Structures are given as C-alpha cells and as structure tokens.
Amino acid sequence: MTTIPLLWFGLSSLASIGIGYGLRLYIVKKSINAKEAQIQSLQKQFEEKSAELKKEAEKDAESIKDKARQEASEIRKTAVLLEESVLRREKDLEKQTKELEQNRQELKGKAEKIKELYREVEDLKQQQVDKLSTIANLNKDQAKAELLEKVEETSNEELLLQIERLEGVRRNQLEQKAKNIMVLAMQKYAQGQSAEFNTATVSIESEEVKGRIIGKEGRNIRALENATGVQVIIDDSPDSIVLSCFDPIRRHIAKLSLEALIEDGRIQPARIEEFVAKSKELVQQNIKEAGEAALYDTGITGIDPKLTYILGRLQFRTSYGQNVLMHSVEVAHLAGAIAAELGANVMIAKMGGLFHDIGKALDHEVEGTHVEIGRHLLSKYGIKEEVIKAMQSHHEEYPYETIESRIVQAADALSASRPGARRDSVDNYIKRLGELEAITNNFYGVERSYAINAGREIRVFVKPYKISDIQAKKMARKIAMKIEEELKYPGEIKVTLIRETRIIDYAR
C-alpha cells in the first residue's frame, strides 16, 4: 500500500519536471526567435542606412571630383597665362638688353670722340699759351700773376667794399650772438671779488702788547718768523703789525697764530711754536672745507678726497691779486651757463672750468706748467678724459679738441678780464705796453703806433704811399695774429689801423 503512493508521487514529480523543462525550452526558443527577428530587423536597417550613406558618399565624391576638375582647369588656365607673361617679359628683356648694348656702344663712341676733342682743345690751348708766352716773353705763372695784379689794381675799391661788407655782416652776427650768450652767462652768475695782496695786517690794542710781541731783544719776532717763514713788520703803523709773505698759506698761519697769541696773552718762543702747530692743523681743515664747499657750490660729486684737498689749496693761491679758488668756481658757473646755451655737455664744462687751474696748487712744488701739472693730477685721480681735454686748452697749450674746451677758455677769459677781477704791477703793465707797440712797429710801412685804453687797443698809423687800402686790411689781420702768438693777456686787444692821406696847399 505504501509503495503505490510513493510511485505515484515520483511519477507526478517527473511529469512536473518534464512539463517545466518543456515550458522553459519553449520560452527560450521564443526569446531566441524574438532576438533573431530583432537582429534581422537591425541588419535590414543597417543595410538600408549603408545604402543611403553609400549613395550620399558617391554624390559627395562626384561633387568633389567636379570641383577638383574645375580647379585643375583654372590652374591650367593660370599657368598658361603666366607662361605667356613670362615669354613676353623675356622678349621685352631681350629687346631692352639689345637697346642698352647699342646705347653703350654709342656712348662709348661718343666718349672716345669727346676725349679726342678734349685733347685737341688742350693742344690748341697749349699752342695759344706758347704763342702768347713767346709774344709777351712770359711763362704761364708770370702771366697769371700779372693778370691777377692788373685785376687787383682795377678792382681795388670794389674788392675792398665787398670784403668790408661781408666781414661786417659776419662780424655783427657773430658778435651779437656771442654778446647774448656772455650776457646771459654773467646774469646767471654775478659775484663780487676783491683783490688779495701779499701782506696781512693784525690789529693791536696798545704799545704794551706790541712790546710783548717783540719780546726781549726781538726773540719773539724771530721765533714767529722762523716758525712760519713770514716777515713781521712792526714800525709801519702804531696800532697794527704787518705780516709779509708771498706764500698765502704761511701768511695765513702766521696771522692766526699771532691773533691767538695776543688773545692768550702769554707770548714766548715755546708758546709761539705751539700756537703755530695748532694754526697749521686749523688751516689744513680750512683747506679741506674750502674744497668741499667749491664742489658743493658747483654741484660736482664723486671726486677723490685727495683731489678735493688739492682743490681747497687754491683758496690760498692768487693770480694778479685774484683768488684762484673763487676764480675757478666762477669759471665753472660761467662755463656751465654757456654750455647750456650752446647745447654742450654742462657737467663736462663745469668740471673743466673748476679744475682748469688745479695745477697752480702745486706749481711751486712740482716741475712743469700748471696746465701740465693739472693734467697729471686729474688723470691720477680718475677724472674723465673729456674733462682733461676741456681744461687743457685754456692757455692754448693744447689744440681745442671739444666744444667744451673752447667754452672753458672763453669762461676763463671772461672771469679774468672783467673790471676789478685782477690787478697788475706798474712794471708788468708798462712792459706789456712796450711789447705791444714793438710788435706793431716791426711791420713794413708802419709809421708809429700807440697802445691805449690800458693796453686793450693798439692804434697803428701806416704810411699811405707805401700801404694801400687792401694791404692795410691784410696788415691789420696780420698784426692781430702776431699779437695772439707772442703775447699773453686777458680778454682781447683791438687793432685799429689808420691810413690817412693829407694834401696841403696854400693860397697866396
């Protein structure tokens, strides 16, 4: 009984499994069929799309081919045109080349003909010159000289008027321009200046103080003179003592020492040496400060301290009574103003003006002119070559290499020659006037000459029957050049040449 139900349950299970498998197989087949149908549909769509794209590609390809054919056709046409143009140009060039060659041959033939004609003309000229020389018994140079002499004689007055007119116009223009520049420079820098002398005066209160200064048997005076190297003059004035010395530094040290001794009251040889030593230190400091002040006043920087000290020494150096440091600062300002007006380098002109007399600080210690000493000093302390060129020509010892060198020379002359800037001894003044007259009297045809206006003008009288108007004009220039070569003077000297003819008769 138990076996039958179990068998029945097994059969039913097997039947269920078979039915399930069949259903599963059916579903799978149905799904496969659906996928195959979908694939076929997609394949059909792909084939249709491929066909469409193929048709479009064929259309595009055909369009591109047509376009390429058109472009190729156009390129062929352009190439044909270019080829034709090149051929035409080649033909034109060949034609032009032939024409140029023909012209060259023609010109060559003409040149040969011209040369032949020129030779013929030269031969004819030489024949004529030879004939004229034979007839006149003169060679070419003699005939030329005689012709020029005749032209000069016949056109003497006309030439003189023309020369005077041209020179007058040029001189007026140049003088007006120079005056404008100089006046402007002087207006920008105007400084008073007093002449310095070789003596210094120290005021004393009483005869008692004078006696203490003299000392027992004059020992204090001797001690002061030995320590400072100056000459002490006592008896000239009752209320002052005069210190005389050509060296301004020693004279200034003596003055400071004597003033300090008078104030201290204890005047004896030992104290004199002590105060002289202190005064020397004070003067050294003053020299340094003077150099720095000059650089500050002119706006120049970057100068070696040793060169600054040497520059400061010019405070105790004079030239014809003019303080050289003040003169150098003045020249620097004037040169800077002139350079600004002319468009030159202002700083180079200023430095050239400030250092143009730097050699005078050592000219009594070092051999050579102050210009040479100055050049070596500036080169030693690294000053630019442009500055050295600007300062080395102010006495015309070197040629003017730059415009700044001419500016410095003009500023130096302007500062030295203005009224009151310098003084001169009577002996030197008379000597210079004598030399000026001697130079002019040595010229042929000079009757007499006079130096007037403090040596600023020389008037020359010539013999009218020996010197013509044209010759007088030339002589005035020669006299001026001779004075420039042989004399040293500040400013300028006016040369006035007078040719006068007087005819005197009497009515009786």
Secondary structure as UniProt FT lines:
FT   HELIX           3..136
FT   HELIX           140..154
FT   HELIX           156..188
FT   STRAND          199..203
FT   HELIX           207..214
FT   HELIX           216..218
FT   HELIX           219..228
FT   STRAND          231..233
FT   TURN            235..236
FT   TURN            238..239
FT   STRAND          240..244
FT   HELIX           248..264
FT   HELIX           269..298
FT   HELIX           305..312
FT   HELIX           313..316
FT   STRAND          318..319
FT   TURN            320..321
FT   STRAND          322..323
FT   HELIX           324..342
FT   HELIX           346..354
FT   TURN            355..357
FT   HELIX           358..361
FT   TURN            362..365
FT   HELIX           370..380
FT   TURN            381..382
FT   HELIX           385..391
FT   TURN            392..395
FT   HELIX           403..417
FT   TURN            419..420
FT   HELIX           426..441
FT   TURN            444..445
FT   STRAND          446..452
FT   TURN            453..456
FT   STRAND          457..462
FT   TURN            464..466
FT   HELIX           469..486
FT   STRAND          494..499
//
